[in-house]
Amino acid sequence: MTTPTPTPTVALSCPPKEVGRCATCQQPCHRYGHGGNPLCKTCRTNVEAGRAKPTAT
């Protein structure tokens, strides 16, 4: 038995077999294959913003 592919709420530019759930918010995203990421674009942006070094004033 196979797991059904999640239906994305936004258009993804990857084949359906490369779609998976975001590790943080569980929204469908390009998770597998070339260029895949375990985080959706929104969660990835939040993580990268948190990693940004604060500027000294």
C-alpha positions in Angstrom: 0.0 0.0 0.0 1.4 3.4 -0.9 0.9 6.7 0.9 -1.2 9.2 -1.2 0.7 12.3 -2.5 -0.3 15.4 -0.5 -2.2 18.0 -2.5 -0.3 21.4 -2.4 -2.2 24.6 -1.8 0.2 26.5 -4.0 1.6 25.5 -7.4 4.9 23.6 -7.1 7.3 23.4 -10.0 8.3 19.8 -9.3 6.9 16.4 -10.3 4.2 15.0 -7.9 6.5 12.2 -6.8 8.8 14.8 -5.3 6.1 16.4 -3.1 6.2 15.7 0.6 5.2 17.4 3.9 7.2 20.2 5.4 9.0 19.0 8.5 7.7 22.0 10.5 4.2 23.0 9.3 3.2 19.9 7.4 2.2 21.8 4.2 3.1 20.1 0.9 6.4 21.2 -0.5 9.2 20.1 -2.9 10.8 17.7 -0.4 12.4 14.9 -2.5 14.6 14.6 -5.5 17.0 17.2 -7.0 16.5 20.6 -5.2 14.3 19.2 -2.5 14.2 20.5 1.0 12.6 19.2 4.2 11.1 22.7 4.8 8.7 24.7 2.8 9.6 28.1 1.5 7.9 29.9 4.4 9.5 27.8 7.1 12.9 27.9 5.4 12.7 31.8 5.3 11.9 31.9 9.0 14.9 29.6 9.8 17.3 31.6 7.7 16.1 34.9 9.3 16.7 33.4 12.7 20.2 32.4 11.7 21.1 35.9 10.5 23.7 37.6 12.7 22.4 40.7 14.5 24.3 43.8 13.5 26.2 45.7 16.2 25.0 49.2 16.8 
